[in-house]
Amino acid sequence: MNVILGAGMAGMGAFYRDNSFEVFEMEDQAGGLCGRFFARSDDNRTFYFDKAVHLSFTEDPIVKEVFSKVQQNIYNPVPHSWFKNMWIQHPAQNNLFPMTVEFKVNALKDFIGRNQKDEPQNFKEWLLFQYGKYLYDELFEPYNKKYWCTDLEKMDTCWVGNRFYRPNIDEILYGSYTDKTPNTYYAKEMRYPQKGGYRRYIDSIINEAENADKIHYGFKVKNINLLDKTINFTSGQQIKFDKVMSSIPLPTLIKSIENAPADILKNSESLAYTSIALVSFGFKRIIDCKDIWFYIYDTDILAARAYLPSLKSSENAPEGCSSIQFEIYRSNSSEPFDSEKCIRNSIYALKKMKLADESDIIARNFRTVKYGNIIFHKDTRQKADSIIKWLETNGIYPIGRFGKWDYLWSDQAFFSGYQLAGIR
Ligand SMILES: Cc1cc2nc3c(=O)[nH]c(=O)nc-3n(C[C@H](O)[C@H](O)[C@H](O)COP(=O)(O)OP(=O)(O)OC[C@H]3O[C@@H](n4cnc5c(N)ncnc54)[C@H](O)[C@@H]3O)c2cc1C
């Protein structure tokens, strides 16, 4: 039997290409990180939330066509950040207009005088190289520590790509004198299903598939035996496999393989990642925020980012209501989340930003996502590649964000499965 493990974007990308594969998913529905959940108010009103922000900005023609089968809302957002207790256009480095004169002078002075000679050896040095010491100390270090939950010196830069805007001196000067700056965010057009949440992109694939009964839910891989080519599930069932495409996170997958070599096991255990606490609130009124999502630089607020599901689609909140979700991060090596603390701090954020009071909240949900973002340390790529190579020589082909162990967006995760299914 040919098998796909996991029915998230990557697994569904593979299944879309070749639906002769049997899919085994541990949850009772498809979606993975692109899944959806709801919270109800006491008077039975329903608020829908995605797992973290999730908007599509794919430029990949194949994925675009697949996603376009869903009716979408289209947005051209100009995102903002909460920084030093005020709103500032994102990215802050070329939108310093609201900052004090002292801040601007220091930022500009250090930007002009930054060390441009030595090639950056890690993420900290890369940020100093791009933006100078003042912006690093005031903005990039506090925010990135909150987001990555690790020492920035230990991080590699292989994942950076176009995620950080690198303005020239003219852009920084313009952004210091005026708030009429061009939108330099890396994705200009954002799309989101009109109905059904982000998961609708996946639901539409399943609804159209001839063999949707090949997707089996509630099948959590317990262990894999490479010698007799069997997979045992926690439910007690066993299957025999020929080929496997797996989107299961590498550390979990390797742990489940019987007699995996010691060095592979050790490498997989050392892979670092962030987990996310999602604090979601439904409000009895429409709160005054025009941003579909925003970043939170200030460190008195635990969340690094928040988004408004009710602005992504009117279907996500009852009429006359609105909603928000905060994302709080921790690394896999740090303390577990304290749910009470996360909720209390998110309510503090709502009040501080003058968005809402506790009395406005009529529905709430707290949940955690184990695998959020991959933390790229200096040796991450090499360790992950050695694991992937070993898996492939044993007939297990990793796909997706946590199979490839890469910073993939949902379209790239989809494509990684789609592409592999075309080869195997
Ligand atoms: C905070 C955040 C915001 C994001 N925002 C965006 C965005 O705006 N736009 C965008 O394009 N992308 C975004 N992404 C990226 C996107 O979520 C991922 O690229 C994509 O969801 C990854 O899909 P996947 O199938 O590779 O992994 P997953 O979604 O994790 O799928 C893996 C599947 O495997 C299943 N599984 C795990 N273990 C087992 C087991 N033992 N047995 C059986 N099944 C198992 C899981 O239940 C899951 O369904 C964001 C990601 C994060 C963390």
The ligand as an SDF file (V2000), in Angstrom:
LIG
                    3D

 53 58  0  0  0  0  0  0  0  0999 V2000
    1.9620   31.0640   13.2270 C   0  0  0  0  0  0  0  0  0  0  0  0
    1.8860   30.6060   11.8050 C   0  0  0  0  0  0  0  0  0  0  0  0
    1.2830   31.4130   10.8500 C   0  0  0  0  0  0  0  0  0  0  0  0
    1.2390   31.0030    9.5150 C   0  0  0  0  0  0  0  0  0  0  0  0
    0.6470   31.8110    8.5850 N   0  0  0  0  0  0  0  0  0  0  0  0
    0.6280   31.4580    7.2970 C   0  0  0  0  0  0  0  0  0  0  0  0
    0.0310   32.2950    6.3260 C   0  0  0  0  0  0  0  0  0  0  0  0
   -0.4860   33.3740    6.6380 O   0  0  0  0  0  0  0  0  0  0  0  0
    0.0480   31.8830    5.0190 N   0  0  0  0  0  0  0  0  0  0  0  0
    0.6150   30.6980    4.6420 C   0  0  0  0  0  0  0  0  0  0  0  0
    0.5890   30.3790    3.4580 O   0  0  0  0  0  0  0  0  0  0  0  0
    1.1840   29.8650    5.5480 N   0  0  0  0  0  0  0  0  0  0  0  0
    1.2060   30.2200    6.8580 C   0  0  0  0  0  0  0  0  0  0  0  0
    1.7810   29.3860    7.7880 N   0  0  0  0  0  0  0  0  0  0  0  0
    2.4260   28.1310    7.3230 C   0  0  0  0  0  0  0  0  0  0  0  0
    1.4350   26.9780    7.1750 C   0  0  0  0  0  0  0  0  0  0  0  0
    0.6670   26.8290    8.3400 O   0  0  0  0  0  0  0  0  0  0  0  0
    2.2080   25.6740    6.9490 C   0  0  0  0  0  0  0  0  0  0  0  0
    3.1200   25.8180    5.8860 O   0  0  0  0  0  0  0  0  0  0  0  0
    1.3260   24.4880    6.5730 C   0  0  0  0  0  0  0  0  0  0  0  0
    0.1550   24.4680    7.3250 O   0  0  0  0  0  0  0  0  0  0  0  0
    2.1290   23.2140    6.8120 C   0  0  0  0  0  0  0  0  0  0  0  0
    1.3940   22.1060    6.3620 O   0  0  0  0  0  0  0  0  0  0  0  0
    1.9780   20.6470    6.5320 P   0  0  0  0  0  0  0  0  0  0  0  0
    0.9960   19.7270    5.9310 O   0  0  0  0  0  0  0  0  0  0  0  0
    3.3630   20.6320    6.0670 O   0  0  0  0  0  0  0  0  0  0  0  0
    2.0530   20.4300    8.1320 O   0  0  0  0  0  0  0  0  0  0  0  0
    0.8460   20.2470    9.1670 P   0  0  0  0  0  0  0  0  0  0  0  0
   -0.2110   21.2190    8.9090 O   0  0  0  0  0  0  0  0  0  0  0  0
    1.4670   20.2340   10.5170 O   0  0  0  0  0  0  0  0  0  0  0  0
    0.2860   18.8090    8.8230 O   0  0  0  0  0  0  0  0  0  0  0  0
    0.8220   17.6350    9.3670 C   0  0  0  0  0  0  0  0  0  0  0  0
   -0.3290   16.6700    9.6170 C   0  0  0  0  0  0  0  0  0  0  0  0
    0.2060   15.4770   10.1660 O   0  0  0  0  0  0  0  0  0  0  0  0
   -0.6370   15.0300   11.2100 C   0  0  0  0  0  0  0  0  0  0  0  0
    0.1430   14.1890   12.1300 N   0  0  0  0  0  0  0  0  0  0  0  0
    1.1230   14.5800   12.9830 C   0  0  0  0  0  0  0  0  0  0  0  0
    1.5900   13.5460   13.6790 N   0  0  0  0  0  0  0  0  0  0  0  0
    0.9100   12.4480   13.2610 C   0  0  0  0  0  0  0  0  0  0  0  0
    0.9480   11.0580   13.6100 C   0  0  0  0  0  0  0  0  0  0  0  0
    1.7720   10.5920   14.5550 N   0  0  0  0  0  0  0  0  0  0  0  0
    0.0970   10.2220   12.9580 N   0  0  0  0  0  0  0  0  0  0  0  0
   -0.7520   10.6700   11.9940 C   0  0  0  0  0  0  0  0  0  0  0  0
   -0.8350   11.9650   11.6370 N   0  0  0  0  0  0  0  0  0  0  0  0
   -0.0170   12.8570   12.2650 C   0  0  0  0  0  0  0  0  0  0  0  0
   -1.1190   16.3340   11.8550 C   0  0  0  0  0  0  0  0  0  0  0  0
   -2.3020   16.1590   12.6090 O   0  0  0  0  0  0  0  0  0  0  0  0
   -1.3220   17.2220   10.6470 C   0  0  0  0  0  0  0  0  0  0  0  0
   -2.6260   17.1550   10.1320 O   0  0  0  0  0  0  0  0  0  0  0  0
    1.8090   29.7680    9.1320 C   0  0  0  0  0  0  0  0  0  0  0  0
    2.3820   28.9310   10.0970 C   0  0  0  0  0  0  0  0  0  0  0  0
    2.4390   29.3520   11.4170 C   0  0  0  0  0  0  0  0  0  0  0  0
    3.0680   28.4710   12.4620 C   0  0  0  0  0  0  0  0  0  0  0  0
  1  2  1  0
  2  3  1  0
  2 52  2  0
  3  4  2  0
  4  5  1  0
  4 50  1  0
  5  6  2  0
  6  7  1  0
  6 13  1  0
  7  8  2  0
  7  9  1  0
  9 10  1  0
 10 11  2  0
 10 12  1  0
 12 13  2  0
 13 14  1  0
 14 15  1  0
 14 50  1  0
 15 16  1  0
 16 17  1  0
 16 18  1  0
 18 19  1  0
 18 20  1  0
 20 21  1  0
 20 22  1  0
 22 23  1  0
 23 24  1  0
 24 25  2  0
 24 26  1  0
 24 27  1  0
 27 28  1  0
 28 29  2  0
 28 30  1  0
 28 31  1  0
 31 32  1  0
 32 33  1  0
 33 34  1  0
 33 48  1  0
 34 35  1  0
 35 36  1  0
 35 46  1  0
 36 37  1  0
 36 45  1  0
 37 38  2  0
 38 39  1  0
 39 40  1  0
 39 45  2  0
 40 41  1  0
 40 42  2  0
 42 43  1  0
 43 44  2  0
 44 45  1  0
 46 47  1  0
 46 48  1  0
 48 49  1  0
 50 51  2  0
 51 52  1  0
 52 53  1  0
M  END
$$$$
